[in-house]
């Protein structure tokens, strides 16, 4: 499973990238707003830090507007992945952009049929939003499982990018189902390492080691 970080905060991205944990980054208009930075400037900085795809979202809602913005965003760096919303215009833009050899992440997916359409439009990634479905009392993981089955039925190469991940359990469930990628907020990504028995075990090992009076090297 690939890990993307879902943020436009360059400090968080740098830290996780230095740990060797990052396969890419996803941003959206809300995350850009949160960063307080200019979209082109911050996206350029992120693209220079990370080797993998960096999703940058168009904000136009019509096809030609999306294509204009996609062309501007594409010029930022070679690893830009254009993010388009799951609308008819977004799907049309997806087909056109992937047709020109660029990466596309189709976002705001809340149903298996939407994911089917995105795959038919040649999407590189489909982003089903788990947490936002859970918020409504609908099991977001069920959607991931449905998309996995449909994509396997027809050998679609579109990668399932589990998005709107809120908990470490979301990451585990998405991995068990076989999502290709999880885009995870920085704090949740770092929390994956945590287990109280690891901390307790390490503490006991260090205490015993101190009693030996030894040093390695
Ligand atoms: O990047 C899209 C998605 O991950 C947003 O998550 O928590 O705002 O639903 P959230």
Boltz pocket constraint, residues with backbone or C-beta under 6 A from the ligand:
constraints:
  - pocket:
      binder: B
      contacts: [[A, 6], [A, 26], [A, 27], [A, 28], [A, 129], [A, 131], [A, 132], [A, 163], [A, 164], [A, 165], [A, 183]]
      max_distance: 6.0
